[in-house]
Amino acid sequence: MKLQQDKSNLTYKDNNLNIIISVTLTSVMGVMAINPALPAIGEAFKVPNEQIGLVMASFLIPIAIGTPIFGVLADRIGRKKILIPSLLLFALGGILSAFARDFRSLLEWRFLQGVGAASLESLSLTVIADVYSGKMLTAAMAFNASMIGLSATVYPLVGGGLAQLSWQYPFFLSVFALPIALLVLTQLKLPKTQSQRSVDEFKLKAYLRSTWKSINNRSVLALLFAVLSLFILEFGSCFICIPLLAANNLGASGAVIGIILASMEITLALFASQLGWFAQKFSEVTLIKISFVVCAVSLLIAPLMSNVWQLFIPVLIFGAGLGIALPSIQTVFARLAPEDNRAGFMAMNVTLQSLGRALGPALVGIAFGFVGIQGALYASAIFALVTFIVLNSFLVRTTQKPEFVGKSEHYIG
């Protein structure tokens, strides 16, 4: 059962959704707000450039490992019992990172913060799927994705500004996780059917068998491939190839490259916010397929641009593709998720995102060695088209679950 939804109300006025979005923005903070501070951290601790990436690696490794584990636990003991300690641990790890006395202790506290962050993104998506259905689910996923796009623009500006004062200050942003934990505890309303699940009834072997059975069908596997492909393209082709193309071939400065990438995130947010309108014209499955064609077109024309300002054209097109694809994938994935193991199911989505973030830069780095930057962009476009072909063959249109309209007394906080 879902919480009562009134279609006449705008989704962004929903208190539940605002709390969920706050959790999502907390998970994004751990990367986007800290990245600009890396040079200042390296200078403060006299760390060579080749080691400064460990600040991010120590945060991301526990997320990659912990996300599926916390998904299982959330299905067993409840969403809030995982979310609240995770938010508190995220805040604690961030605050302790700010007071680190040496580089090793900074890495240790960042690892602790990563453990706190491991459940946040996947459980945000899970709770959205718990609470919403039908077109309200599409709207909620779209709003969530659009806020991620906006935060990817705002957080680097805030983190960079704070880092100008001290490398420690960006870490203090994690203190905002404390009031969010309080809101989750006191204000977030979840379906009673999920909250009342008995721990004694939970059987791990049966749970894992059921989860694998849910995943092991061609639509889900195709969707997981789409998730992996999307993040390979974003973090490899867009975040690596485009800046190198702009700098090496078109003579762009660092500031201009930053503006180019920010424009992509803003476009992502804009198109994600309009997903409800797109979903009235096409199914989410069709939108996912279209988005990979859009991304392929942007990557094909990027090497043809003769000056840096023309490069905005393919970047904005790519942002539009991402803005359509990301919330559409999350919506379809949420609809396919079985209620009894939804958190573990949704955790697979986030795990594949993490894998895509890691594989993207590695794969384009290999491509550079063989075909150069322009060749890597063409290869990425071919990969996007291959993904479209795979999705067109294996991702079938899903049946939309009916939206439940019930009474608030059937749900608890």
Salt bridges, closest charged atoms under 4 A:
ASP75 OD1 - ARG79 NH1 2.93
GLU108 OE2 - ARG104 NE 3.26
GLU121 OE1 - ARG357 NH2 3.92
ASP130 OD2 - ARG79 NE 2.75
ASP130 OD1 - ARG342 NH1 2.58
GLU284 OE2 - LYS135 NZ 3.99
GLU284 OE1 - ARG335 NH1 3.10
ASP340 OD1 - ARG197 NH2 3.31
GLU403 OE1 - LYS7 NZ 3.54
